[in-house]
Amino acid sequence: YAQRSKQEVLERGRALPLSLTFSCISPKGTAHCGKCNKCAERMRAFRSAGLSDPTTYRSISRLKGRIHD
């Protein structure tokens, strides 16, 4: 999976419990920070894959402009 995009990984694993996956490099407790580049990649991947994002983010306001393709 190292050579695959986050979107490709999500598409392959859509039947798995994606809420148990973690990407954040600066977590706030058990939640994703919602501010780092990995959170932005995660949000973009869920959207691009057409999947609902089950992730709890502490903040997303700073990322809104960074998650668009």
PyMOL Python script that loads the backbone (N, CA, C, O; Angstrom):
from pymol import cmd

cmd.read_pdbstr("""\
ATOM      1  N   TYR A   1       0.808  -1.209   0.000  1.00  0.00           N
ATOM      2  CA  TYR A   1       0.000   0.000   0.000  1.00  0.00           C
ATOM      3  C   TYR A   1       0.846   1.266   0.000  1.00  0.00           C
ATOM      4  O   TYR A   1       0.320   2.370  -0.148  1.00  0.00           O
ATOM      5  N   ALA A   2       2.128   1.111   0.162  1.00  0.00           N
ATOM      6  CA  ALA A   2       3.006   2.277   0.200  1.00  0.00           C
ATOM      7  C   ALA A   2       2.992   3.045  -1.114  1.00  0.00           C
ATOM      8  O   ALA A   2       3.221   4.254  -1.123  1.00  0.00           O
ATOM      9  N   GLN A   3       2.729   2.366  -2.219  1.00  0.00           N
ATOM     10  CA  GLN A   3       2.731   3.019  -3.530  1.00  0.00           C
ATOM     11  C   GLN A   3       1.344   3.508  -3.944  1.00  0.00           C
ATOM     12  O   GLN A   3       1.177   4.007  -5.057  1.00  0.00           O
ATOM     13  N   ARG A   4       0.363   3.376  -3.081  1.00  0.00           N
ATOM     14  CA  ARG A   4      -1.012   3.773  -3.405  1.00  0.00           C
ATOM     15  C   ARG A   4      -1.363   5.097  -2.730  1.00  0.00           C
ATOM     16  O   ARG A   4      -0.824   5.439  -1.678  1.00  0.00           O
ATOM     17  N   SER A   5      -2.271   5.826  -3.355  1.00  0.00           N
ATOM     18  CA  SER A   5      -2.751   7.073  -2.748  1.00  0.00           C
ATOM     19  C   SER A   5      -3.727   6.732  -1.625  1.00  0.00           C
ATOM     20  O   SER A   5      -4.227   5.610  -1.553  1.00  0.00           O
ATOM     21  N   LYS A   6      -3.994   7.689  -0.758  1.00  0.00           N
ATOM     22  CA  LYS A   6      -4.970   7.468   0.314  1.00  0.00           C
ATOM     23  C   LYS A   6      -6.332   7.122  -0.279  1.00  0.00           C
ATOM     24  O   LYS A   6      -7.046   6.274   0.256  1.00  0.00           O
ATOM     25  N   GLN A   7      -6.694   7.774  -1.382  1.00  0.00           N
ATOM     26  CA  GLN A   7      -7.968   7.478  -2.031  1.00  0.00           C
ATOM     27  C   GLN A   7      -8.030   6.016  -2.462  1.00  0.00           C
ATOM     28  O   GLN A   7      -9.043   5.354  -2.238  1.00  0.00           O
ATOM     29  N   GLU A   8      -6.970   5.504  -3.074  1.00  0.00           N
ATOM     30  CA  GLU A   8      -6.938   4.106  -3.510  1.00  0.00           C
ATOM     31  C   GLU A   8      -7.057   3.152  -2.324  1.00  0.00           C
ATOM     32  O   GLU A   8      -7.758   2.144  -2.403  1.00  0.00           O
ATOM     33  N   VAL A   9      -6.383   3.464  -1.244  1.00  0.00           N
ATOM     34  CA  VAL A   9      -6.455   2.620  -0.046  1.00  0.00           C
ATOM     35  C   VAL A   9      -7.879   2.612   0.504  1.00  0.00           C
ATOM     36  O   VAL A   9      -8.391   1.557   0.878  1.00  0.00           O
ATOM     37  N   LEU A  10      -8.523   3.779   0.555  1.00  0.00           N
ATOM     38  CA  LEU A  10      -9.900   3.856   1.047  1.00  0.00           C
ATOM     39  C   LEU A  10     -10.855   3.085   0.143  1.00  0.00           C
ATOM     40  O   LEU A  10     -11.743   2.385   0.630  1.00  0.00           O
ATOM     41  N   GLU A  11     -10.677   3.209  -1.159  1.00  0.00           N
ATOM     42  CA  GLU A  11     -11.545   2.487  -2.091  1.00  0.00           C
ATOM     43  C   GLU A  11     -11.409   0.981  -1.916  1.00  0.00           C
ATOM     44  O   GLU A  11     -12.406   0.260  -1.966  1.00  0.00           O
ATOM     45  N   ARG A  12     -10.192   0.500  -1.711  1.00  0.00           N
ATOM     46  CA  ARG A  12      -9.971  -0.937  -1.508  1.00  0.00           C
ATOM     47  C   ARG A  12     -10.516  -1.406  -0.158  1.00  0.00           C
ATOM     48  O   ARG A  12     -10.952  -2.549  -0.026  1.00  0.00           O
ATOM     49  N   GLY A  13     -10.491  -0.532   0.832  1.00  0.00           N
ATOM     50  CA  GLY A  13     -10.906  -0.920   2.173  1.00  0.00           C
ATOM     51  C   GLY A  13     -12.274  -0.425   2.582  1.00  0.00           C
ATOM     52  O   GLY A  13     -12.591  -0.403   3.771  1.00  0.00           O
ATOM     53  N   ARG A  14     -13.094  -0.025   1.621  1.00  0.00           N
ATOM     54  CA  ARG A  14     -14.388   0.583   1.955  1.00  0.00           C
ATOM     55  C   ARG A  14     -15.272  -0.303   2.829  1.00  0.00           C
ATOM     56  O   ARG A  14     -16.128   0.221   3.542  1.00  0.00           O
ATOM     57  N   ALA A  15     -15.098  -1.623   2.804  1.00  0.00           N
ATOM     58  CA  ALA A  15     -15.907  -2.526   3.624  1.00  0.00           C
ATOM     59  C   ALA A  15     -15.332  -2.710   5.030  1.00  0.00           C
ATOM     60  O   ALA A  15     -15.948  -3.360   5.875  1.00  0.00           O
ATOM     61  N   LEU A  16     -14.165  -2.144   5.274  1.00  0.00           N
ATOM     62  CA  LEU A  16     -13.509  -2.276   6.578  1.00  0.00           C
ATOM     63  C   LEU A  16     -13.928  -1.131   7.501  1.00  0.00           C
ATOM     64  O   LEU A  16     -14.467  -0.130   7.031  1.00  0.00           O
ATOM     65  N   PRO A  17     -13.688  -1.267   8.808  1.00  0.00           N
ATOM     66  CA  PRO A  17     -14.048  -0.199   9.754  1.00  0.00           C
ATOM     67  C   PRO A  17     -13.060   0.976   9.665  1.00  0.00           C
ATOM     68  O   PRO A  17     -12.126   1.071  10.462  1.00  0.00           O
ATOM     69  N   LEU A  18     -13.272   1.853   8.703  1.00  0.00           N
ATOM     70  CA  LEU A  18     -12.352   2.963   8.458  1.00  0.00           C
ATOM     71  C   LEU A  18     -12.291   3.946   9.621  1.00  0.00           C
ATOM     72  O   LEU A  18     -11.352   4.736   9.717  1.00  0.00           O
ATOM     73  N   SER A  19     -13.278   3.903  10.495  1.00  0.00           N
ATOM     74  CA  SER A  19     -13.256   4.774  11.673  1.00  0.00           C
ATOM     75  C   SER A  19     -12.126   4.389  12.628  1.00  0.00           C
ATOM     76  O   SER A  19     -11.771   5.170  13.511  1.00  0.00           O
ATOM     77  N   LEU A  20     -11.563   3.206  12.462  1.00  0.00           N
ATOM     78  CA  LEU A  20     -10.467   2.751  13.322  1.00  0.00           C
ATOM     79  C   LEU A  20      -9.095   3.115  12.770  1.00  0.00           C
ATOM     80  O   LEU A  20      -8.081   2.835  13.410  1.00  0.00           O
ATOM     81  N   THR A  21      -9.045   3.733  11.596  1.00  0.00           N
ATOM     82  CA  THR A  21      -7.764   4.122  11.005  1.00  0.00           C
ATOM     83  C   THR A  21      -7.344   5.491  11.517  1.00  0.00           C
ATOM     84  O   THR A  21      -8.178   6.290  11.944  1.00  0.00           O
ATOM     85  N   PHE A  22      -6.045   5.753  11.470  1.00  0.00           N
ATOM     86  CA  PHE A  22      -5.522   7.006  12.017  1.00  0.00           C
ATOM     87  C   PHE A  22      -4.426   7.544  11.115  1.00  0.00           C
ATOM     88  O   PHE A  22      -3.545   6.794  10.695  1.00  0.00           O
ATOM     89  N   SER A  23      -4.472   8.840  10.812  1.00  0.00           N
ATOM     90  CA  SER A  23      -3.511   9.459   9.893  1.00  0.00           C
ATOM     91  C   SER A  23      -2.779  10.659  10.473  1.00  0.00           C
ATOM     92  O   SER A  23      -1.710  11.017   9.978  1.00  0.00           O
ATOM     93  N   CYS A  24      -3.309  11.275  11.482  1.00  0.00           N
ATOM     94  CA  CYS A  24      -2.843  12.564  12.001  1.00  0.00           C
ATOM     95  C   CYS A  24      -1.422  12.517  12.567  1.00  0.00           C
ATOM     96  O   CYS A  24      -1.033  11.552  13.224  1.00  0.00           O
ATOM     97  N   ILE A  25      -0.659  13.577  12.299  1.00  0.00           N
ATOM     98  CA  ILE A  25       0.690  13.674  12.861  1.00  0.00           C
ATOM     99  C   ILE A  25       0.729  14.529  14.124  1.00  0.00           C
ATOM    100  O   ILE A  25       1.772  14.641  14.769  1.00  0.00           O
ATOM    101  N   SER A  26      -0.403  15.129  14.476  1.00  0.00           N
ATOM    102  CA  SER A  26      -0.470  15.969  15.669  1.00  0.00           C
ATOM    103  C   SER A  26      -1.817  15.778  16.367  1.00  0.00           C
ATOM    104  O   SER A  26      -2.584  16.731  16.502  1.00  0.00           O
ATOM    105  N   PRO A  27      -2.111  14.539  16.815  1.00  0.00           N
ATOM    106  CA  PRO A  27      -3.425  14.251  17.389  1.00  0.00           C
ATOM    107  C   PRO A  27      -3.699  15.006  18.681  1.00  0.00           C
ATOM    108  O   PRO A  27      -2.787  15.396  19.409  1.00  0.00           O
ATOM    109  N   LYS A  28      -4.972  15.196  18.935  1.00  0.00           N
ATOM    110  CA  LYS A  28      -5.451  15.811  20.172  1.00  0.00           C
ATOM    111  C   LYS A  28      -6.216  14.729  20.926  1.00  0.00           C
ATOM    112  O   LYS A  28      -7.413  14.538  20.711  1.00  0.00           O
ATOM    113  N   GLY A  29      -5.521  14.030  21.802  1.00  0.00           N
ATOM    114  CA  GLY A  29      -6.130  12.888  22.475  1.00  0.00           C
ATOM    115  C   GLY A  29      -6.357  11.787  21.454  1.00  0.00           C
ATOM    116  O   GLY A  29      -5.421  11.362  20.777  1.00  0.00           O
ATOM    117  N   THR A  30      -7.598  11.323  21.338  1.00  0.00           N
ATOM    118  CA  THR A  30      -7.917  10.282  20.363  1.00  0.00           C
ATOM    119  C   THR A  30      -8.458  10.855  19.057  1.00  0.00           C
ATOM    120  O   THR A  30      -8.793  10.101  18.144  1.00  0.00           O
ATOM    121  N   ALA A  31      -8.546  12.172  18.958  1.00  0.00           N
ATOM    122  CA  ALA A  31      -9.078  12.824  17.753  1.00  0.00           C
ATOM    123  C   ALA A  31      -7.958  13.302  16.838  1.00  0.00           C
ATOM    124  O   ALA A  31      -6.862  13.633  17.289  1.00  0.00           O
ATOM    125  N   HIS A  32      -8.256  13.329  15.559  1.00  0.00           N
ATOM    126  CA  HIS A  32      -7.344  13.943  14.593  1.00  0.00           C
ATOM    127  C   HIS A  32      -7.354  15.451  14.845  1.00  0.00           C
ATOM    128  O   HIS A  32      -8.385  16.012  15.214  1.00  0.00           O
ATOM    129  N   CYS A  33      -6.217  16.100  14.649  1.00  0.00           N
ATOM    130  CA  CYS A  33      -6.145  17.541  14.925  1.00  0.00           C
ATOM    131  C   CYS A  33      -6.984  18.354  13.947  1.00  0.00           C
ATOM    132  O   CYS A  33      -7.566  19.372  14.323  1.00  0.00           O
ATOM    133  N   GLY A  34      -7.051  17.906  12.684  1.00  0.00           N
ATOM    134  CA  GLY A  34      -7.797  18.650  11.679  1.00  0.00           C
ATOM    135  C   GLY A  34      -7.030  19.826  11.115  1.00  0.00           C
ATOM    136  O   GLY A  34      -7.588  20.621  10.358  1.00  0.00           O
ATOM    137  N   LYS A  35      -5.753  19.955  11.471  1.00  0.00           N
ATOM    138  CA  LYS A  35      -4.947  21.098  11.032  1.00  0.00           C
ATOM    139  C   LYS A  35      -3.724  20.704  10.215  1.00  0.00           C
ATOM    140  O   LYS A  35      -3.203  21.520   9.454  1.00  0.00           O
ATOM    141  N   CYS A  36      -3.263  19.477  10.359  1.00  0.00           N
ATOM    142  CA  CYS A  36      -2.012  19.080   9.693  1.00  0.00           C
ATOM    143  C   CYS A  36      -2.255  18.631   8.249  1.00  0.00           C
ATOM    144  O   CYS A  36      -3.395  18.434   7.826  1.00  0.00           O
ATOM    145  N   ASN A  37      -1.165  18.477   7.512  1.00  0.00           N
ATOM    146  CA  ASN A  37      -1.282  18.073   6.109  1.00  0.00           C
ATOM    147  C   ASN A  37      -1.855  16.663   5.961  1.00  0.00           C
ATOM    148  O   ASN A  37      -2.518  16.379   4.964  1.00  0.00           O
ATOM    149  N   LYS A  38      -1.619  15.791   6.910  1.00  0.00           N
ATOM    150  CA  LYS A  38      -2.155  14.432   6.831  1.00  0.00           C
ATOM    151  C   LYS A  38      -3.666  14.429   7.023  1.00  0.00           C
ATOM    152  O   LYS A  38      -4.368  13.633   6.399  1.00  0.00           O
ATOM    153  N   CYS A  39      -4.172  15.314   7.882  1.00  0.00           N
ATOM    154  CA  CYS A  39      -5.627  15.443   8.035  1.00  0.00           C
ATOM    155  C   CYS A  39      -6.241  15.971   6.741  1.00  0.00           C
ATOM    156  O   CYS A  39      -7.307  15.515   6.329  1.00  0.00           O
ATOM    157  N   ALA A  40      -5.572  16.930   6.099  1.00  0.00           N
ATOM    158  CA  ALA A  40      -6.062  17.471   4.823  1.00  0.00           C
ATOM    159  C   ALA A  40      -6.092  16.369   3.764  1.00  0.00           C
ATOM    160  O   ALA A  40      -7.064  16.260   3.017  1.00  0.00           O
ATOM    161  N   GLU A  41      -5.037  15.550   3.691  1.00  0.00           N
ATOM    162  CA  GLU A  41      -4.992  14.437   2.735  1.00  0.00           C
ATOM    163  C   GLU A  41      -6.115  13.450   3.004  1.00  0.00           C
ATOM    164  O   GLU A  41      -6.746  12.947   2.075  1.00  0.00           O
ATOM    165  N   ARG A  42      -6.362  13.174   4.279  1.00  0.00           N
ATOM    166  CA  ARG A  42      -7.411  12.232   4.667  1.00  0.00           C
ATOM    167  C   ARG A  42      -8.783  12.742   4.246  1.00  0.00           C
ATOM    168  O   ARG A  42      -9.572  12.000   3.661  1.00  0.00           O
ATOM    169  N   MET A  43      -9.067  14.010   4.544  1.00  0.00           N
ATOM    170  CA  MET A  43     -10.358  14.598   4.162  1.00  0.00           C
ATOM    171  C   MET A  43     -10.550  14.544   2.651  1.00  0.00           C
ATOM    172  O   MET A  43     -11.619  14.178   2.162  1.00  0.00           O
ATOM    173  N   ARG A  44      -9.514  14.909   1.927  1.00  0.00           N
ATOM    174  CA  ARG A  44      -9.562  14.919   0.457  1.00  0.00           C
ATOM    175  C   ARG A  44      -9.780  13.495  -0.081  1.00  0.00           C
ATOM    176  O   ARG A  44     -10.546  13.301  -1.025  1.00  0.00           O
ATOM    177  N   ALA A  45      -9.114  12.513   0.512  1.00  0.00           N
ATOM    178  CA  ALA A  45      -9.235  11.124   0.056  1.00  0.00           C
ATOM    179  C   ALA A  45     -10.645  10.585   0.269  1.00  0.00           C
ATOM    180  O   ALA A  45     -11.198   9.938  -0.621  1.00  0.00           O
ATOM    181  N   PHE A  46     -11.229  10.841   1.430  1.00  0.00           N
ATOM    182  CA  PHE A  46     -12.600  10.384   1.671  1.00  0.00           C
ATOM    183  C   PHE A  46     -13.548  11.022   0.664  1.00  0.00           C
ATOM    184  O   PHE A  46     -14.407  10.344   0.100  1.00  0.00           O
ATOM    185  N   ARG A  47     -13.393  12.321   0.439  1.00  0.00           N
ATOM    186  CA  ARG A  47     -14.263  13.024  -0.503  1.00  0.00           C
ATOM    187  C   ARG A  47     -14.078  12.476  -1.917  1.00  0.00           C
ATOM    188  O   ARG A  47     -15.059  12.210  -2.612  1.00  0.00           O
ATOM    189  N   SER A  48     -12.833  12.305  -2.346  1.00  0.00           N
ATOM    190  CA  SER A  48     -12.544  11.813  -3.696  1.00  0.00           C
ATOM    191  C   SER A  48     -13.030  10.383  -3.912  1.00  0.00           C
ATOM    192  O   SER A  48     -13.415  10.016  -5.022  1.00  0.00           O
ATOM    193  N   ALA A  49     -13.011   9.586  -2.862  1.00  0.00           N
ATOM    194  CA  ALA A  49     -13.472   8.199  -2.953  1.00  0.00           C
ATOM    195  C   ALA A  49     -14.991   8.096  -2.854  1.00  0.00           C
ATOM    196  O   ALA A  49     -15.557   7.018  -3.037  1.00  0.00           O
ATOM    197  N   GLY A  50     -15.654   9.222  -2.564  1.00  0.00           N
ATOM    198  CA  GLY A  50     -17.110   9.215  -2.439  1.00  0.00           C
ATOM    199  C   GLY A  50     -17.590   8.531  -1.179  1.00  0.00           C
ATOM    200  O   GLY A  50     -18.694   7.988  -1.136  1.00  0.00           O
ATOM    201  N   LEU A  51     -16.748   8.559  -0.142  1.00  0.00           N
ATOM    202  CA  LEU A  51     -17.082   7.911   1.128  1.00  0.00           C
ATOM    203  C   LEU A  51     -17.343   8.941   2.210  1.00  0.00           C
ATOM    204  O   LEU A  51     -16.748  10.018   2.215  1.00  0.00           O
ATOM    205  N   SER A  52     -18.230   8.604   3.118  1.00  0.00           N
ATOM    206  CA  SER A  52     -18.475   9.445   4.280  1.00  0.00           C
ATOM    207  C   SER A  52     -17.267   9.338   5.210  1.00  0.00           C
ATOM    208  O   SER A  52     -16.778   8.239   5.475  1.00  0.00           O
ATOM    209  N   ASP A  53     -16.794  10.465   5.696  1.00  0.00           N
ATOM    210  CA  ASP A  53     -15.621  10.486   6.577  1.00  0.00           C
ATOM    211  C   ASP A  53     -16.078  10.326   8.024  1.00  0.00           C
ATOM    212  O   ASP A  53     -16.723  11.225   8.565  1.00  0.00           O
ATOM    213  N   PRO A  54     -15.755   9.192   8.666  1.00  0.00           N
ATOM    214  CA  PRO A  54     -16.185   8.946  10.036  1.00  0.00           C
ATOM    215  C   PRO A  54     -15.254   9.566  11.086  1.00  0.00           C
ATOM    216  O   PRO A  54     -15.438   9.357  12.285  1.00  0.00           O
ATOM    217  N   THR A  55     -14.270  10.317  10.632  1.00  0.00           N
ATOM    218  CA  THR A  55     -13.212  10.826  11.493  1.00  0.00           C
ATOM    219  C   THR A  55     -13.686  11.956  12.391  1.00  0.00           C
ATOM    220  O   THR A  55     -14.456  12.818  11.969  1.00  0.00           O
ATOM    221  N   THR A  56     -13.215  11.943  13.642  1.00  0.00           N
ATOM    222  CA  THR A  56     -13.437  13.061  14.550  1.00  0.00           C
ATOM    223  C   THR A  56     -12.236  13.984  14.439  1.00  0.00           C
ATOM    224  O   THR A  56     -11.107  13.597  14.739  1.00  0.00           O
ATOM    225  N   TYR A  57     -12.498  15.219  13.999  1.00  0.00           N
ATOM    226  CA  TYR A  57     -11.454  16.238  13.885  1.00  0.00           C
ATOM    227  C   TYR A  57     -11.702  17.298  14.950  1.00  0.00           C
ATOM    228  O   TYR A  57     -12.846  17.693  15.177  1.00  0.00           O
ATOM    229  N   ARG A  58     -10.640  17.763  15.604  1.00  0.00           N
ATOM    230  CA  ARG A  58     -10.768  18.823  16.606  1.00  0.00           C
ATOM    231  C   ARG A  58     -11.079  20.159  15.949  1.00  0.00           C
ATOM    232  O   ARG A  58     -11.810  20.972  16.515  1.00  0.00           O
ATOM    233  N   SER A  59     -10.537  20.391  14.771  1.00  0.00           N
ATOM    234  CA  SER A  59     -10.737  21.654  14.060  1.00  0.00           C
ATOM    235  C   SER A  59     -10.568  21.393  12.573  1.00  0.00           C
ATOM    236  O   SER A  59      -9.703  20.616  12.169  1.00  0.00           O
ATOM    237  N   ILE A  60     -11.395  22.043  11.755  1.00  0.00           N
ATOM    238  CA  ILE A  60     -11.197  21.917  10.311  1.00  0.00           C
ATOM    239  C   ILE A  60     -11.194  23.272   9.617  1.00  0.00           C
ATOM    240  O   ILE A  60     -11.015  23.343   8.401  1.00  0.00           O
ATOM    241  N   SER A  61     -11.387  24.331  10.364  1.00  0.00           N
ATOM    242  CA  SER A  61     -11.505  25.650   9.741  1.00  0.00           C
ATOM    243  C   SER A  61     -10.265  26.047   8.948  1.00  0.00           C
ATOM    244  O   SER A  61     -10.395  26.651   7.884  1.00  0.00           O
ATOM    245  N   ARG A  62      -9.078  25.729   9.430  1.00  0.00           N
ATOM    246  CA  ARG A  62      -7.844  26.096   8.725  1.00  0.00           C
ATOM    247  C   ARG A  62      -7.622  25.257   7.476  1.00  0.00           C
ATOM    248  O   ARG A  62      -6.879  25.666   6.583  1.00  0.00           O
ATOM    249  N   LEU A  63      -8.249  24.100   7.399  1.00  0.00           N
ATOM    250  CA  LEU A  63      -8.024  23.202   6.269  1.00  0.00           C
ATOM    251  C   LEU A  63      -9.003  23.401   5.127  1.00  0.00           C
ATOM    252  O   LEU A  63      -8.770  22.897   4.029  1.00  0.00           O
ATOM    253  N   LYS A  64     -10.077  24.113   5.354  1.00  0.00           N
ATOM    254  CA  LYS A  64     -11.125  24.203   4.335  1.00  0.00           C
ATOM    255  C   LYS A  64     -10.594  24.594   2.968  1.00  0.00           C
ATOM    256  O   LYS A  64     -11.054  24.050   1.963  1.00  0.00           O
ATOM    257  N   GLY A  65      -9.661  25.501   2.893  1.00  0.00           N
ATOM    258  CA  GLY A  65      -9.104  25.909   1.612  1.00  0.00           C
ATOM    259  C   GLY A  65      -8.078  24.949   1.055  1.00  0.00           C
ATOM    260  O   GLY A  65      -7.715  25.054  -0.117  1.00  0.00           O
ATOM    261  N   ARG A  66      -7.595  24.006   1.868  1.00  0.00           N
ATOM    262  CA  ARG A  66      -6.539  23.083   1.436  1.00  0.00           C
ATOM    263  C   ARG A  66      -7.065  21.726   0.991  1.00  0.00           C
ATOM    264  O   ARG A  66      -6.301  20.929   0.447  1.00  0.00           O
ATOM    265  N   ILE A  67      -8.351  21.436   1.205  1.00  0.00           N
ATOM    266  CA  ILE A  67      -8.835  20.097   0.886  1.00  0.00           C
ATOM    267  C   ILE A  67      -9.457  19.997  -0.497  1.00  0.00           C
ATOM    268  O   ILE A  67      -9.846  18.907  -0.917  1.00  0.00           O
ATOM    269  N   HIS A  68      -9.557  21.091  -1.203  1.00  0.00           N
ATOM    270  CA  HIS A  68     -10.120  21.046  -2.556  1.00  0.00           C
ATOM    271  C   HIS A  68      -9.075  20.548  -3.528  1.00  0.00           C
ATOM    272  O   HIS A  68      -7.885  20.826  -3.379  1.00  0.00           O
ATOM    273  N   ASP A  69      -9.534  19.802  -4.535  1.00  0.00           N
ATOM    274  CA  ASP A  69      -8.612  19.282  -5.553  1.00  0.00           C
ATOM    275  C   ASP A  69      -8.051  20.403  -6.391  1.00  0.00           C
ATOM    276  O   ASP A  69      -7.257  20.156  -7.299  1.00  0.00           O
TER     277      ASP A  69
END
""", "prot")
cmd.dss("prot")
cmd.show_as("cartoon", "prot")
cmd.util.cbc("prot")
cmd.orient("prot")
